[in-house]
Amino acid sequence: QRVGRLLTGQQHGVAEVKAALGIGEELVEQDALVDLDAVLLGLAQLGFCSDLGLRRREAGHEGGLAALIARLARIDGLKRIRYTTSHPNDMDDALIAAHGTEPKLMPYLHLPVQSGSDRILKAMNRSHSAESYLRTIEKVRAARPDIAISGDFIVGFPGETEDDVAELCDLLTEARFENVGVFQYSREENTAAATLPDQVHPKTKEARWKRVMETQARVAAEHAARQVGR
């Protein structure tokens, strides 16, 4: 499935959800549950909704994840909407704006970035850059200043240098994440990265992981200090 299920609390309201989506069975399973919360799941959901939105716009309807959220928000009894996980390239202006205009859309965004080094991002076959990522979360915070943003990173990718790690730490400092997931690269057979030269030694990965986590701990502490008395 390119899109995950719609998950919520009580087993009723399936017809209302289908009517709000207006797309039959494509996004909602027969046993979808609806009461207080809707969580749209799926790593490729944003791209899927973009594709779906294009098809719906061609048919004269609204489209995209922002439009889907707006339709869900009209369901009586549905109090909170969340989605995860996102991709930097699929955060379009309409979706960003929804974070500022739709009260039911919760002030949280998980937006993986993987590295702060453009050189490593290119080696990972990622199409975004560190700068474009920072611009995206800047727009999101402009739309919803109280939003909590988290991200994912990989350290120890083949060819990574201390300078690349320094760029990652710089991105952490500038992005001001509430929390992050930091993972050490694991070499897997039959993957393109497994055959790359300059594989990083496990002890070096561990040291770099600690360095990144220490940077995030400092960023998080500074953020917490700013909240005192608010």
Salt bridges, closest charged atoms under 4 A:
GLU25 OE2 - LYS18 NZ 3.08
GLU26 OE2 - ARG55 NH2 2.94
ASP35 OD1 - HIS12 NE2 3.92
ASP37 OD2 - ARG80 NE 2.89
ASP37 OD2 - ARG82 NH1 2.68
ASP51 OD2 - ARG2 NH1 3.42
ASP93 OD1 - LYS139 NZ 3.95
GLU131 OE2 - ARG135 NH1 3.92
ASP146 OD1 - ARG144 NE 2.53
ASP152 OD2 - HIS110 NE2 3.02
GLU160 OE1 - ARG208 NH1 2.96
GLU162 OE2 - ARG208 NE 2.98
GLU162 OE1 - ARG211 NH1 2.93
ASP164 OD2 - ARG119 NH2 2.36
GLU178 OE2 - HIS223 NE2 3.24
GLU222 OE2 - ARG218 NH1 3.47
